[in-house]
Amino acid sequence: VQLQASGGGLVQAGGSLRLSCAASGHTFSGTYMGWFRQAPGKEREFVSQIRWSSGSTVYADSVKGRFTISRDQAMNTAYLQMNALKPDDTAVYYCGAVSVKTGRYDSWGQGTLVTVSS
């Protein structure tokens, strides 16, 4: 599956952004879609994921209560609503998908940069 991430940008601390991850090619048939992020000089870290069939969600502690992941099955798209943004949220955000075949994240979008100014 091909993933296209969008929605990043520059925002002041306390502001909001919504990221989108569109799956193209076929109706998304994976297990999960998720978001990861990588800040300069740091390793990629998990942010959130959603189970495609049920909509159940998981969040990293660092974003719990501020970020909300959702999906539109008809649009083959997952979203990450980010509120109360902090400078520490500055990173390149990547969306990924877990395939039924491998059971792990094996498809990735190109990344979208989120910059939060203080």
Backbone hydrogen bonds in HBPLUS format (Angstrom, degrees):
<---DONOR---> <-ACCEPTOR-->    atom                        ^
c    i                          cat <-CA-CA->   ^        H-A-AA   ^      H-
h    n   atom  resd res      DA  || num        DHA   H-A  angle D-A-AA Bond
n    s   type  num  typ     dist DA aas  dist angle  dist       angle   num
A0024-SER N   A0002-GLN O   2.88 MM  22  5.41 159.9  1.92 153.0 159.5     1
A0004-GLN N   A0022-ALA O   2.90 MM  18  5.14 148.0  2.00 139.2 149.7     2
A0022-ALA N   A0004-GLN O   2.95 MM  18  5.14 161.5  1.98 142.6 140.7     3
A0006-SER N   A0020-SER O   2.92 MM  14  5.26 147.1  2.03 148.3 151.9     4
A0020-SER N   A0006-SER O   2.85 MM  14  5.26 162.6  1.88 144.9 148.9     5
A0009-GLY N   A0113-LEU O   2.93 MM 104  6.19 111.2  2.42 136.4 154.8     6
A0115-THR N   A0009-GLY O   2.91 MM 106  6.12 171.3  1.92 156.4 156.5     7
A0011-VAL N   A0115-THR O   2.89 MM 104  6.31 158.7  1.93 165.7 172.9     8
A0117-SER N   A0011-VAL O   2.89 MM 106  6.28 154.7  1.95 149.4 157.1     9
A0015-GLY N   A0012-GLN O   2.92 MM   3  5.55 153.8  1.99 144.4 146.8    10
A0013-ALA N   A0117-SER O   2.72 MM 104  5.67 136.3  1.91 171.3 166.9    11
A0014-GLY N   A0085-LEU O   2.70 MM  71  4.86 162.2  1.73 140.6 147.1    12
A0085-LEU N   A0015-GLY O   3.10 MM  70  5.51 175.6  2.10 153.2 153.3    13
A0017-LEU N   A0082-MET O   2.96 MM  65  5.25 149.0  2.05 142.4 152.2    14
A0082-MET N   A0017-LEU O   2.76 MM  65  5.25 170.7  1.77 178.1 177.9    15
A0019-LEU N   A0080-LEU O   2.90 MM  61  4.97 164.4  1.93 138.2 139.3    16
A0080-LEU N   A0019-LEU O   2.88 MM  61  4.97 151.3  1.96 136.0 139.7    17
A0021-CYS N   A0078-ALA O   2.77 MM  57  5.09 141.0  1.92 157.4 160.1    18
A0078-ALA N   A0021-CYS O   2.90 MM  57  5.09 158.2  1.95 140.6 145.0    19
A0023-ALA N   A0076-ASN O   2.84 MM  53  5.43 170.3  1.85 163.9 167.2    20
A0031-THR N   A0098-VAL O   2.82 MM  67  5.48 153.6  1.89 149.7 157.9    21
A0052-TRP N   A0031-THR O   2.83 MM  21  5.66 161.7  1.87 145.3 151.1    22
A0098-VAL N   A0032-TYR O   2.92 MM  66  5.11 163.9  1.94 141.3 144.9    23
A0033-MET N   A0050-ILE O   3.12 MM  17  5.58 154.7  2.19 151.9 159.1    24
A0050-ILE N   A0033-MET O   2.81 MM  17  5.58 159.1  1.85 165.7 172.9    25
A0034-GLY N   A0096-GLY O   2.90 MM  62  5.26 158.5  1.95 143.7 146.7    26
A0096-GLY N   A0034-GLY O   2.87 MM  62  5.26 154.2  1.93 143.2 148.0    27
A0035-TRP N   A0048-SER O   2.71 MM  13  5.30 160.6  1.75 156.5 160.6    28
A0047-VAL N   A0035-TRP O   2.84 MM  12  5.38 147.9  1.94 156.5 149.7    29
A0048-SER N   A0035-TRP O   3.21 MM  13  5.30 157.4  2.26 136.5 140.2    30
A0036-PHE N   A0094-TYR O   2.79 MM  58  5.17 160.5  1.82 155.1 161.6    31
A0094-TYR N   A0036-PHE O   2.77 MM  58  5.17 161.9  1.80 142.9 149.3    32
A0037-ARG N   A0045-GLU O   2.86 MM   8  5.43 153.8  1.93 149.8 158.6    33
A0045-GLU N   A0037-ARG O   2.76 MM   8  5.43 161.3  1.79 155.1 160.0    34
A0038-GLN N   A0092-VAL O   2.89 MM  54  5.31 148.5  1.99 141.5 151.8    35
A0092-VAL N   A0038-GLN O   3.03 MM  54  5.31 169.8  2.04 135.3 134.4    36
A0042-LYS N   A0039-ALA O   2.98 MM   3  5.35 158.0  2.03 140.1 137.3    37
A0060-ALA N   A0047-VAL O   2.86 MM  13  5.15 151.4  1.94 152.0 145.9    38
A0049-GLN N   A0058-VAL O   3.06 MM   9  5.43 149.8  2.16 142.6 147.5    39
A0058-VAL N   A0049-GLN O   3.02 MM   9  5.43 145.8  2.14 153.5 156.9    40
A0051-ARG N   A0056-SER O   2.84 MM   5  5.31 162.6  1.87 155.7 161.7    41
A0055-GLY N   A0051-ARG O   2.75 MM   4  5.04 147.6  1.86 144.2 153.0    42
A0063-VAL N   A0060-ALA O   3.11 MM   3  5.69 159.0  2.15 116.0 121.9    43
A0064-LYS N   A0060-ALA O   3.13 MM   4  6.17 127.2  2.42 149.2 163.9    44
A0066-ARG N   A0063-VAL O   2.93 MM   3  5.44 161.1  1.97 136.9 140.9    45
A0067-PHE N   A0063-VAL O   3.03 MM   4  5.61 156.3  2.09 163.1 161.8    46
A0083-ASN N   A0066-ARG O   3.01 MM  17  5.16 155.7  2.08 134.2 141.3    47
A0068-THR N   A0081-GLN O   2.81 MM  13  5.04 149.7  1.90 142.7 152.3    48
A0081-GLN N   A0068-THR O   2.79 MM  13  5.04 163.1  1.82 158.6 154.0    49
A0070-SER N   A0079-TYR O   3.08 MM   9  5.23 153.4  2.16 135.2 139.8    50
A0079-TYR N   A0070-SER O   2.81 MM   9  5.23 163.5  1.83 144.8 146.9    51
A0072-ASP N   A0077-THR O   2.80 MM   5  5.37 162.3  1.83 163.8 169.6    52
A0075-MET N   A0072-ASP O   3.09 MM   3  5.37 130.3  2.35 102.7 115.5    53
A0076-ASN N   A0072-ASP O   2.97 MM   4  6.05 109.6  2.48 141.3 159.8    54
A0077-THR N   A0072-ASP O   3.23 MM   5  5.37 165.6  2.25 144.3 145.4    55
A0076-ASN N   A0073-GLN O   3.20 MM   3  4.92 153.8  2.27  94.8 102.7    56
A0089-ASP N   A0086-LYS O   2.86 MM   3  5.38 160.3  1.90 117.6 124.4    57
A0090-THR N   A0087-PRO O   3.07 MM   3  5.60 165.6  2.10 116.4 120.4    58
A0091-ALA N   A0114-VAL O   2.98 MM  23  5.52 146.4  2.10 146.3 156.9    59
A0114-VAL N   A0091-ALA O   2.88 MM  23  5.52 171.7  1.88 162.3 165.1    60
A0093-TYR N   A0112-THR O   2.81 MM  19  5.22 174.9  1.81 145.7 143.9    61
A0112-THR N   A0093-TYR O   2.82 MM  19  5.22 145.6  1.94 137.3 148.4    62
A0109-GLY N   A0095-CYS O   2.87 MM  14  5.36 158.2  1.92 155.9 156.8    63
A0097-ALA N   A0107-SER O   2.97 MM  10  5.25 143.8  2.11 142.1 146.2    64
A0106-ASP N   A0097-ALA O   3.13 MM   9  6.38 149.2  2.23 165.3 161.7    65
A0103-GLY N   A0099-SER O   2.87 MM   4  5.58 153.0  1.95 147.0 155.9    66
